[in-house]
Amino acid sequence: MCETRVLSVPSAKEPFEKTMIERRELRPDDILIDIKFCGICHSDIHNAHNDWGTGIFPMVPGHEITGIVTAVGSEVTQFAVGERVGVGCFVDSCGECEYCLRGDEQFCTKDVVLVFNTQDYEGNVTYGGYSQKIVVKERFVVRIPDALELDAASPLLCAGITTYSPLKHWNVGPGKKVAIVGMGGLGHIAVQFAHTMGAEVTVLSHPINKKDEALEMGADHYFVTNDPGAFTELASSFDLILNTVSVNLDVNAYLSMLRVDGTLVNVGAPAEPDHYHAFSVIMGRRSIAGSNVGGIRETQEMLDFCAQHGIAPKIEVIRADQADEAYERVLRSDVRYRFVIDMSTL
């Protein structure tokens, strides 16, 4: 066993505690990673606050992990000690179902094993990246390209793949008009992706004070969503609307901005259910869809895409003892645009 320091939530909505846990001994296909940075995702907060009613406590959140390989199992062939690597939302799957075989491990029919707040196939609770070390199977580790800094790469392991995957799946490219709802941790990366893919990009966001940054990141237009006139002006405008926010929207209003055959894709996950009228989709043959991160192969593709095109999240690096404050600031939308914990401070 390998002992390591962690930030742990003892029970729902409680402050973090610095404690110790044990990681498993290296198996033949395992990699031991010295964690350098871990991003803070809104879903970390949902879990730590037990908003979805699935919390397993004590909990060690964190699924945007970057670090350095410090040891490898006897059968590991793809990674070596000293390499820069990352771990995202999940750490195991059956490897045999149709979805695993096609590279969509996130839809594993046996249920994918999440990096934290779940049980693995042997019944052991998983603990995430607010930690100094982690042991992960080789096939769930990705390589961080040299062109990406480890701290800035961390949010790409969730926020990046969460937005890249649906943009690719719905064939975003030249000639497509795409709206990004929310200019936050996910949205500001989605803007960069959609722009680089060649789409005409519109940001739909609540505060006006992010307009200049949105335009700098590649947005062509910016509309404030608390202005009712925006929905009238943008009626039947978009091929795709990517909703990145974790609050409930007026779904009918957003559906009205879709063209015929347009799709509203949700990647933000509010605690309460959304509601819409059937005629909002019937009259324009519109669709409501969702997307759940991406598989390991696509995650590596996304990282390489970022390195090739100079795409990176804007981050604020914090100390481990600032995690509680960071959670409060995320809930106030007081971050530009993603917090990343420096695990050397733990």
C-alpha positions in Angstrom: 0.0 0.0 0.0 1.0 3.6 -0.6 0.0 6.3 1.9 -0.8 9.8 0.5 -2.1 13.1 1.8 -5.6 14.2 0.6 -8.2 16.8 1.0 -11.3 15.0 2.4 -14.9 16.0 2.9 -16.1 14.2 6.1 -19.8 14.7 5.3 -22.0 16.7 3.0 -21.2 20.5 2.9 -18.6 20.2 5.6 -15.2 22.0 5.3 -12.2 20.1 3.9 -9.9 18.2 6.2 -6.3 17.2 5.5 -6.1 13.5 6.0 -4.2 10.4 4.8 -5.5 7.5 2.7 -3.9 4.4 1.2 -3.6 3.7 -2.5 -3.4 0.1 -3.7 -0.2 -1.7 -4.4 0.8 -1.5 -8.1 -0.7 -4.2 -10.2 1.0 -5.3 -13.5 -1.1 -2.8 -15.5 -1.0 0.0 -13.0 0.7 3.4 -13.0 1.6 5.4 -9.9 1.2 9.1 -10.5 2.6 12.0 -8.4 -0.2 14.5 -8.7 1.0 18.0 -9.4 -2.4 19.8 -10.1 -6.1 19.0 -9.9 -8.8 21.3 -11.2 -12.0 22.1 -9.4 -15.2 21.2 -11.3 -18.7 22.3 -10.4 -19.6 18.6 -10.3 -17.0 18.2 -7.5 -19.1 20.7 -5.5 -22.4 18.9 -6.4 -20.9 15.7 -5.1 -19.3 17.2 -2.0 -22.6 18.9 -1.1 -24.5 15.7 -2.0 -26.8 17.7 -4.3 -27.5 14.6 -6.3 -28.0 12.3 -3.3 -25.2 9.9 -4.3 -22.4 11.1 -1.9 -20.1 8.5 -0.3 -18.4 10.0 2.7 -15.7 10.7 3.6 -15.0 11.9 0.1 -11.9 12.9 -1.8 -13.1 14.9 -4.9 -11.2 15.7 -8.0 -11.2 14.4 -11.6 -9.0 16.8 -13.5 -5.7 15.3 -12.6 -2.2 16.0 -14.0 1.1 14.8 -12.8 4.2 12.8 -13.4 4.6 9.0 -13.6 6.7 7.7 -10.7 6.3 4.0 -11.1 4.8 1.5 -13.5 3.6 -2.1 -13.3 5.4 -5.0 -15.0 3.0 -5.1 -18.0 2.8 -1.4 -18.7 4.0 -0.6 -22.2 2.6 2.9 -23.1 4.1 5.0 -20.3 7.5 5.4 -18.5 8.7 6.9 -15.3 9.0 10.7 -15.7 6.3 11.2 -18.3 3.7 13.9 -18.0 0.2 12.4 -17.7 -3.4 13.0 -16.9 -6.4 11.2 -15.4 -10.0 12.3 -16.0 -13.4 11.3 -14.8 -13.2 7.5 -14.8 -10.6 4.8 -14.0 -12.1 1.5 -15.1 -14.7 -0.1 -17.3 -15.5 -3.6 -18.4 -13.5 -3.3 -21.6 -15.7 -5.9 -23.3 -19.1 -4.3 -24.1 -19.9 -2.6 -27.5 -19.3 0.9 -26.0 -15.9 0.1 -24.4 -14.8 -1.7 -27.6 -15.6 1.4 -29.7 -13.8 3.8 -27.3 -16.9 5.1 -25.5 -16.0 3.8 -22.0 -18.2 6.5 -20.4 -21.2 4.4 -21.5 -19.9 1.1 -20.3 -22.9 -1.3 -19.8 -21.3 -2.6 -16.6 -21.2 1.0 -15.3 -17.9 2.9 -15.7 -15.9 3.3 -12.4 -15.5 7.0 -11.6 -12.3 8.3 -10.2 -14.1 9.3 -7.0 -17.4 8.9 -5.1 -18.1 5.4 -6.5 -17.2 1.8 -5.9 -14.9 -0.2 -8.2 -15.7 -3.7 -9.4 -14.2 -5.1 -6.2 -16.4 -2.9 -3.9 -13.7 -0.5 -2.9 -14.6 3.2 -2.7 -12.7 5.4 -5.1 -10.9 8.6 -4.1 -10.1 11.4 -6.4 -7.4 13.9 -7.3 -7.4 16.3 -4.3 -4.4 14.1 -3.4 -0.7 13.9 -3.8 -0.6 10.4 -5.4 -3.0 8.1 -7.3 -2.8 4.6 -8.8 -4.6 4.1 -12.1 -4.8 1.4 -14.8 -2.6 2.2 -17.8 -5.5 2.3 -20.3 -7.2 5.1 -18.3 -4.2 7.4 -18.4 -3.6 10.0 -21.1 -0.4 11.8 -22.1 -0.1 15.5 -21.7 1.6 17.1 -24.7 4.7 19.1 -24.1 3.0 22.2 -25.5 0.5 22.2 -22.6 1.4 23.4 -19.1 0.4 20.8 -16.4 -1.6 23.3 -14.4 -3.6 24.6 -17.4 -4.1 21.1 -18.8 -5.9 20.0 -15.7 -9.4 21.4 -16.5 -9.1 19.9 -20.0 -9.5 16.4 -18.4 -13.2 17.3 -17.7 -14.2 20.7 -18.9 -12.2 20.2 -22.1 -13.5 16.8 -23.1 -17.0 17.6 -21.9 -17.3 20.4 -24.5 -15.1 18.9 -27.2 -17.0 15.7 -27.5 -20.4 17.1 -28.3 -19.0 19.6 -30.7 -17.3 16.8 -32.6 -20.3 14.5 -32.4 -22.7 17.1 -33.8 -20.2 17.9 -36.6 -19.4 21.5 -35.8 -17.4 23.1 -38.5 -17.5 25.7 -41.2 -21.0 26.9 -42.1 -22.4 25.9 -38.8 -23.9 28.5 -36.3 -23.2 27.5 -32.7 -24.3 29.1 -29.5 -22.5 28.5 -26.2 -24.7 29.1 -23.1 -22.5 30.3 -20.3 -19.1 31.9 -20.3 -17.7 29.9 -17.4 -15.4 27.0 -16.7 -16.8 24.9 -19.6 -18.1 27.7 -21.8 -14.9 29.6 -22.3 -13.2 26.4 -23.5 -16.1 25.5 -25.7 -15.8 28.9 -27.4 -12.2 28.3 -28.3 -13.0 24.8 -29.6 -16.0 25.9 -31.8 -14.1 28.8 -33.2 -11.1 26.7 -34.1 -13.4 24.1 -35.7 -14.6 26.9 -38.0 -18.1 27.6 -36.7 -19.7 31.0 -36.3 -19.9 31.3 -32.5 -22.3 33.2 -30.3 -22.0 33.4 -26.5 -25.3 33.5 -24.5 -24.4 34.6 -21.0 -25.8 36.5 -18.1 -23.1 39.0 -17.2 -22.0 41.6 -19.8 -18.6 41.9 -18.2 -17.3 38.8 -20.0 -18.0 40.1 -23.5 -14.5 41.3 -24.3 -12.9 38.1 -23.2 -15.4 36.0 -25.1 -14.6 37.9 -28.3 -10.9 37.6 -27.7 -11.3 33.8 -27.3 -13.0 33.5 -30.7 -16.7 34.4 -30.2 -18.3 36.3 -33.1 -21.2 37.6 -31.1 -22.2 38.0 -27.5 -25.8 38.4 -26.1 -26.9 39.0 -22.6 -29.6 36.4 -21.7 -31.5 38.6 -19.2 -32.5 40.8 -22.1 -35.8 39.4 -23.5 -35.1 41.0 -26.8 -32.1 38.8 -27.4 -34.4 35.7 -27.8 -36.5 37.5 -30.3 -33.5 38.7 -32.3 -32.0 35.2 -32.3 -35.1 33.2 -33.1 -34.4 30.3 -35.4 -30.7 31.2 -35.6 -28.6 28.2 -34.5 -27.8 24.7 -35.7 -26.5 23.8 -32.2 -26.8 25.3 -28.8 -24.4 23.9 -26.2 -25.6 24.5 -22.7 -22.7 24.5 -20.2 -24.4 25.9 -17.1 -25.6 24.1 -14.0 -28.7 26.1 -13.4 -32.2 25.5 -14.7 -33.0 27.5 -17.9 -36.2 28.5 -19.7 -35.9 25.6 -22.1 -38.7 26.7 -24.4 -37.0 30.1 -24.9 -33.7 28.4 -25.8 -35.4 25.9 -28.1 -36.9 28.9 -30.0 -33.4 29.9 -31.1 -32.8 26.7 -32.9 -33.2 26.3 -36.7 -35.2 23.4 -38.1 -33.4 20.2 -37.2 -31.3 22.1 -34.6 -30.2 20.6 -31.3 -29.9 21.8 -27.8 -27.2 19.8 -26.1 -26.9 19.8 -22.3 -23.6 19.2 -20.6 -24.4 21.3 -17.5 -26.3 19.3 -14.9 -28.6 21.3 -12.6 -29.8 19.6 -9.4 -33.5 20.1 -10.3 -35.2 18.8 -13.5 -35.9 21.0 -16.5 -39.3 21.4 -18.2 -40.3 22.2 -21.7 -43.4 22.1 -24.0 -43.6 19.4 -26.6 -44.5 22.0 -29.3 -41.1 23.7 -28.8 -39.5 20.7 -30.4 -42.3 19.5 -32.7 -42.7 22.6 -34.7 -39.1 22.8 -35.8 -38.2 19.1 -35.6 -35.8 20.2 -33.0 -34.0 18.0 -30.5 -32.9 18.1 -26.9 -29.8 16.0 -26.2 -27.1 15.4 -23.6 -23.5 14.5 -23.7 -21.3 12.8 -21.1 -17.6 13.6 -21.4 -15.7 11.3 -23.9 -13.7 8.1 -24.0 -10.0 7.8 -23.4 -9.1 7.8 -27.1 -11.2 11.0 -27.7 -9.7 12.6 -24.6 -6.2 12.1 -26.0 -7.4 13.5 -29.3 -8.7 16.6 -27.6 -5.5 17.2 -25.7 -3.5 16.9 -28.9 -6.0 19.3 -30.6 -5.4 21.8 -27.8 -1.6 21.5 -28.1 -1.8 21.9 -31.9 -4.0 25.0 -31.9 -2.9 26.8 -28.7 -6.1 26.2 -26.8 -6.0 26.4 -23.0 -8.3 27.3 -20.2 -7.8 30.4 -18.2 -7.0 29.3 -14.6 -6.4 30.6 -11.1 -4.0 28.4 -9.2 -4.7 28.1 -5.5 -3.2 26.4 -2.4 -4.9 23.4 -0.9 -6.0 25.4 2.1 -8.0 27.7 -0.2 -10.3 24.9 -1.5 -13.3 25.8 0.7 -13.0 29.4 -0.4 -12.8 28.3 -4.0 -16.0 26.3 -3.7 -17.8 29.4 -2.3 -16.4 31.5 -5.1 -17.5 29.0 -7.8 -21.0 29.2 -6.5 -20.9 33.0 -6.7 -19.5 32.7 -10.3 -16.4 34.5 -9.0 -13.7 32.9 -11.0 -12.0 33.5 -14.3 -12.4 30.7 -15.3 -11.3 27.6 -13.5 -9.6 27.0 -10.1 -6.7 24.5 -10.1 -5.2 23.2 -6.8 -1.4 23.1 -6.6 -1.0 19.7 -4.8 2.5 20.5 -3.6 0.8 22.8 -1.1 -1.0 19.9 0.5 
